[in-house]
Amino acid sequence: MKYSEKTAAAVLNGVLKEARKHAREALWYSWRDAEGRQCVVDGFRAFRLAAPLAAVEDMPENFATPVDLARVYAEAENGGDMRELDAPKLADVEALIAFDRQCSSRERGLYMFGPGLPVLNVKYLRDALKLFPDARLYSCGALCGVIVKSAHGDGLILPVRVSGPISYKRRKIIYNLATFAARFTV
């Protein structure tokens, strides 16, 4: 899968739609940072695109003070030694989401990278992989955000705090027939 402006706009507009449901008004629109990147935040994830998209609604002038994402990213990166995580394939994440719709467990809707590593909302991870097909994922621990780096921009996804009896090992991907066929046919 290659980077697509149409897909990127759909993902960013979806993030803004979520922000309008539960976030303060300053997060309802995209804005440009000091380096000219288009920024979108919903309170749980943030994305900065190197090349702004016209299809994503910009914040009206003098509407609100945007979030200082440079400071947020600096704090996330300074949490300790950054370690590259094994990034799943988009098809695998979508298969996991499809499987989760059919079952109920404490792990439903979560993506675990492994013991001592972050646990993410699987849909937020899917959006990041759709937005940045060439994504590389980094984190400094279980409670640190996951930094997403791409040639087209970057992102930050906050982890989910998990308590109780849950396995932190990486979840197995269970394919339905259509996903299996799409993934493994030549």
C-alpha positions as CSV (number, residue, x, y, z in Angstrom):
1,M,0.0,0.0,0.0
2,K,1.3,3.5,-0.9
3,Y,0.6,6.8,0.7
4,S,-2.6,8.4,-0.7
5,E,-3.8,11.9,-0.1
6,K,-7.4,10.7,-0.3
7,T,-6.8,8.0,2.4
8,A,-4.8,10.5,4.5
9,A,-7.7,13.1,4.3
10,A,-10.2,10.4,5.3
11,V,-8.2,9.3,8.3
12,L,-7.6,12.9,9.5
13,N,-11.2,13.9,9.0
14,G,-12.1,10.8,11.1
15,V,-9.8,11.9,13.9
16,L,-11.5,15.4,13.8
17,K,-14.9,13.8,13.8
18,E,-14.0,11.9,17.0
19,A,-12.5,15.1,18.5
20,R,-15.8,16.9,18.0
21,K,-17.6,14.2,20.0
22,H,-15.6,14.6,23.2
23,A,-12.8,17.1,23.0
24,R,-12.6,20.8,23.6
25,E,-13.2,23.1,20.6
26,A,-9.5,23.8,20.1
27,L,-9.1,20.2,18.8
28,W,-12.0,20.3,16.3
29,Y,-9.8,21.6,13.4
30,S,-6.4,21.1,11.9
31,W,-3.7,23.8,12.1
32,R,-0.2,24.5,11.0
33,D,2.7,24.3,13.4
34,A,5.9,26.5,13.2
35,E,7.4,24.2,10.6
36,G,4.3,24.3,8.3
37,R,3.1,20.8,9.1
38,Q,-0.6,20.2,9.3
39,C,-1.5,19.0,12.8
40,V,-4.6,17.0,13.9
41,V,-5.3,15.9,17.5
42,D,-8.2,14.2,19.3
43,G,-6.8,13.9,22.8
44,F,-5.6,10.3,22.3
45,R,-3.5,10.6,19.2
46,A,-1.8,13.3,17.2
47,F,-0.7,13.4,13.6
48,R,1.5,15.9,11.8
49,L,1.6,15.8,8.0
50,A,4.6,17.3,6.1
51,A,2.4,18.3,3.1
52,P,-0.9,19.9,4.3
53,L,-4.1,18.6,2.7
54,A,-6.9,21.0,1.5
55,A,-9.5,18.4,2.2
56,V,-9.0,18.7,6.0
57,E,-10.7,21.7,7.6
58,D,-8.3,24.3,9.0
59,M,-9.0,26.1,12.2
60,P,-10.6,29.5,11.7
61,E,-8.4,32.5,12.5
62,N,-8.4,33.6,16.1
63,F,-10.6,30.7,17.0
64,A,-8.4,29.0,19.7
65,T,-4.8,28.5,20.7
66,P,-3.6,25.2,19.2
67,V,-1.9,22.5,21.2
68,D,1.9,22.9,21.5
69,L,2.6,19.6,19.8
70,A,6.4,20.2,19.7
71,R,6.4,20.0,23.5
72,V,4.1,16.9,23.6
73,Y,6.4,15.1,21.2
74,A,9.6,16.2,23.1
75,E,8.1,14.8,26.3
76,A,7.2,11.5,24.6
77,E,10.6,11.1,23.1
78,N,12.5,12.0,26.3
79,G,10.8,9.3,28.4
80,G,13.8,7.0,28.1
81,D,15.5,4.9,25.5
82,M,13.4,4.8,22.4
83,R,13.1,1.3,21.0
84,E,11.7,0.4,17.6
85,L,8.7,-1.8,17.8
86,D,7.7,-4.5,15.3
87,A,5.1,-2.8,13.2
88,P,2.2,-5.0,12.2
89,K,0.9,-5.1,8.7
90,L,-2.3,-3.2,8.1
91,A,-4.1,-6.4,6.9
92,D,-3.2,-8.1,10.2
93,V,-4.6,-5.2,12.2
94,E,-7.8,-5.2,10.2
95,A,-8.1,-9.0,10.6
96,L,-7.8,-8.5,14.4
97,I,-10.5,-5.8,14.4
98,A,-12.8,-8.2,12.4
99,F,-12.1,-11.0,14.8
100,D,-12.8,-8.7,17.8
101,R,-16.2,-7.9,16.4
102,Q,-17.1,-11.6,16.8
103,C,-15.7,-12.3,20.2
104,S,-15.7,-10.8,23.7
105,S,-12.6,-10.8,25.9
106,R,-10.7,-8.4,28.0
107,E,-8.2,-8.1,25.1
108,R,-10.9,-7.0,22.6
109,G,-10.0,-3.8,20.9
110,L,-6.4,-3.8,22.1
111,Y,-3.1,-4.4,20.3
112,M,-0.3,-5.6,22.5
113,F,3.3,-5.3,21.3
114,G,4.5,-7.7,24.1
115,P,5.5,-7.7,27.7
116,G,6.9,-4.4,29.0
117,L,5.7,-2.6,25.8
118,P,2.7,-0.4,25.1
119,V,-0.9,-1.6,24.6
120,L,-2.8,0.5,22.0
121,N,-6.3,0.9,20.9
122,V,-6.3,-1.3,17.8
123,K,-8.4,1.2,15.7
124,Y,-6.0,4.0,16.5
125,L,-3.1,1.8,15.3
126,R,-5.1,0.9,12.1
127,D,-5.6,4.7,11.4
128,A,-1.9,5.4,11.8
129,L,-0.9,2.5,9.5
130,K,-3.5,3.7,6.9
131,L,-2.2,7.3,7.1
132,F,1.5,6.3,7.0
133,P,1.9,2.9,5.1
134,D,5.7,3.2,5.6
135,A,5.3,3.8,9.4
136,R,8.1,2.9,11.8
137,L,6.9,2.7,15.4
138,Y,9.0,3.7,18.5
139,S,8.4,3.6,22.2
140,C,10.4,3.8,25.5
141,G,8.1,1.6,27.6
142,A,4.7,0.3,28.5
143,L,3.3,3.7,29.7
144,C,5.0,5.8,27.0
145,G,3.2,6.9,23.8
146,V,4.1,5.2,20.6
147,I,5.8,7.6,18.1
148,V,5.0,6.9,14.5
149,K,7.5,8.1,11.9
150,S,7.1,8.2,8.2
151,A,8.4,10.1,5.1
152,H,5.0,11.9,5.0
153,G,4.9,13.0,8.6
154,D,4.7,11.6,12.1
155,G,2.2,10.7,14.8
156,L,1.8,9.9,18.5
157,I,-0.6,7.4,19.9
158,L,-1.1,7.3,23.7
159,P,-1.2,3.9,25.3
160,V,-4.1,2.2,27.0
161,R,-3.6,1.4,30.7
162,V,-4.6,-2.2,31.3
163,S,-5.2,-3.7,34.7
164,G,-6.3,-7.1,35.8
165,P,-5.8,-10.5,34.3
166,I,-4.6,-9.9,30.8
167,S,-1.9,-11.4,28.7
168,Y,0.7,-8.9,27.5
169,K,2.1,-11.2,24.8
170,R,1.5,-10.3,21.3
171,R,-2.0,-11.3,20.1
172,K,-2.4,-13.9,17.4
173,I,-3.9,-12.8,14.2
174,I,-7.0,-14.8,13.3
175,Y,-8.0,-14.4,9.7
176,N,-11.4,-14.7,8.3
177,L,-11.7,-16.3,4.8
178,A,-11.7,-13.0,2.8
179,T,-8.8,-11.5,4.7
180,F,-6.8,-14.8,4.5
181,A,-7.4,-15.0,0.7
182,A,-6.4,-11.3,0.2
183,R,-3.3,-11.7,2.2
184,F,-2.0,-15.0,1.0
185,T,-3.0,-15.4,-2.6
186,V,-0.5,-14.5,-5.3
